[in-house]
């Protein structure tokens, strides 16, 4: 106990010293002292110096001068010293490739002959990370030995080493693919997971290597680590697209109840009953095997499972992923933002499934701007599919934020109200009322944005919003923002042809011309356009009247004395002396165009299509979940970022690979390199024992060593137990028979005695 306490105390002091050294801004020892400690024979001094060197290395300080002293520690017997030395060499071996070759031989030897499997794995990982072409053949030999190693840790290190060697020399891919073929079929799940990660980098198109191990890999995915699960899910989506025909959903599905929260993490009986789409058995195995991963603590795994269900599954499987996907919103802010990008992408395809989670997307005061924008976008996407009480809740939320002091939030809320009004005609009047209340705001930016949205709504039904235009025209005196005034003037011009001479457009033009000189340039352009439209409508009306009444030539000169004609001439005179070149050019163009009223009507009075305000993430639609393209503003263009790879098209029915290729024995493995089979350790021991020639002398049991396997010994033990049981049963039966025989003999003796007695009496 005293020795244990002493070692624990020493370890505590070492940890405290290391923590103190790491936390300090500068090492407690000078470089000369560190060099001296590294050369000393004391493990404690060497370990402390190595910790200082590693801490300096990760702080970006110069540590290349200790390379020679650290390289010697590769041959140390202390495992902690060797681990730190390996970390240092991995970081600096490329800079000092000549000196690194001194320790390469030791690491190569350690990767094959060290008794500790962790040290063999670490040595193989370190030596494979050294980017030196001169040692490449020797490293490949070490990788080959690692592939056939008995320890799964070493085999995993060999799998992770394969991509490093491939990046250094792609010409070695045939040999490396052979190693991957062995490792993919490994019995250990963490070895197979690392092999799949290497497979995606070395030869992602060789899906023929996956066929024999497909079912085994799918069953192992639950036990793999998170990085391997991400690689497996990525591979399985690609594999399913290449090997299974497309799953066609029924054209008209019967209404079904929404999935409960309990159905997100477990198979519900109802979900099984509503499964109407026939699926391939292997595809069904994949979809069911990844269900438990929806409970993963890694958000990337949850998103990857959702991607699988969305790209290769059915609608019922997509519903299962909605709940876990929304549960990611309870994480940190960065995870919330990334989760929301993926939620919006799914919501663009399946908005109805998110209706019951509307309260999860209500904006909080602590939400940053990106999270806030994405939440408002989800609310607008689910708005047309929501019941009345949810719609009322969303509109109240947007109305509250439209009155906020945060200008950015006000703009987002106003745009969201416009998208809600466009998507649902029944609530458009209420949305328009909310927007009209914003036109009286003192903030010109919010007013301009509200008027822009109002303009979009009015264009959808012009005849039903005449009164709205009149109300907006009354607000011209209070609208000070240039864009706001320009939007109102444009709307007045669009409605200048309604009701003939009873229209308010000429009077609005008259009022605006009084202070034309002080108007902003954006408003001046719209005033000029308004004047051209008013004058054109006037010309068209007079032309129609002239044709109907067939007036004389004197009456055709009447338009020159009309007030509208005077307004137009006065406007051209004002623009002629304006300082804006663009405005003067526009005036000359309109004047020339109005000389041919028919052509001007086709151009100026052409019907405008009602603009649509799509979702801000519409440009991201179609990109894969979990990709970096979703997290970038604008979606990275229509083709995504450089390096983005879309999923392949579904294989055509009848051209998929033969399903018998996946009929490999469950848990079976492919042959190892050099015609060695990847079999469990117990079977290898049996093979090693049976491969020995039988000795001349038998063993103590009278049988030669090497003629029996482990299964034979176990079978013999079972047979011996059964023999003992049968012997005991036979002994019991014999004793019972002997007792019965004795009883019969006694009866016979008694009968004989009775007979003799009878004879004596008779005699």
Helices and strands as residue ranges (DSSP letters): H 2-23, H 31-39, H 43-58, G 64-66, H 67-72, G 73-75, H 79-92, H 97-113, H 117-128, G 133-135, H 136-147, H 152-168, G 170-172, H 173-184, H 189-202, G 207-209, G 211-213, H 214-220, H 226-243, G 261-264, H 269-273, H 281-289, G 291-295, H 299-312, H 315-327, G 328-330, H 333-349, G 351-361, H 369-383, H 388-402, H 407-423, G 425-427, H 428-438, H 444-460, G 463-465, H 466-474, H 482-494, G 500-502, H 505-514, G 516-518, H 521-549, G 555-561, H 563-576, H 581-593, H 597-604, G 616-620, G 628-631, G 633-636, G 659-662, E 671-672, E 676-677, H 681-690, H 710-762
